[in-house]
């Protein structure tokens, strides 16, 4: 099985397209992210198939946010599936509810700090409190860890800062917003290369379009893995 530090985002049309891509990638990739965009296209069924029949690890990127009772109920339902990571928004009440909902299941609850597609102008438009984006990410990470999060989602530009927090000891840092050198940024605004993200303290990097838009997705994934620092 390949290096699981690379998580490939299956942000494609539906489960059939996702399975086709996974088959193309074969043993080059062992960890996949399935998000909201595929939820109505058979995403949960694909997650179960990749896990049970292909032995892959699964990151379910739902970014749950609601009142505590609703989050707890949603996570309790999702925890019945043998999945690895689940995202919720990093608000402490959401994190605590998610931990209650998962019960004794070995499902890692990852708290979203600030989306990698957002910058300070976006936060101003959303009426978020003043301050540098990095400072807000650190504050949200600390609050999420205190609420019991197993890890956080943050941009690779903030990975080293989060890793330096005492509260981050033993916690996971997963970084989207990763682009191989020369790749288009798309809608991402706070990015680094895969190697820089891992060197900065990320445990896992999430890459989508640079893999599945490549002429040879398997080679693209293998090249990313080859660029990572040794464990």
Secondary structure, DSSP 8 states (H G I E B T S, - for coil): ---TTEEEE--SSSHHHHHHHHHHHGGG--EEEEEGGGGGGTHHHHHHHHHHHH--EEEEEEEE-S-HHHHHHHHHHHTTS--SEEEEES-HHHHHHHHHHHTT---EEEEE-S-TT--HHHHHHTT--SS-HHHHHHHHHHHHHHTT-SEEE--GGGHHHHHTSGGGTT-EEEE--B--TT---TT--S-B-HHHHHHTT-SEEEE-HHHHTSSSHHHHHHHHHHHS---
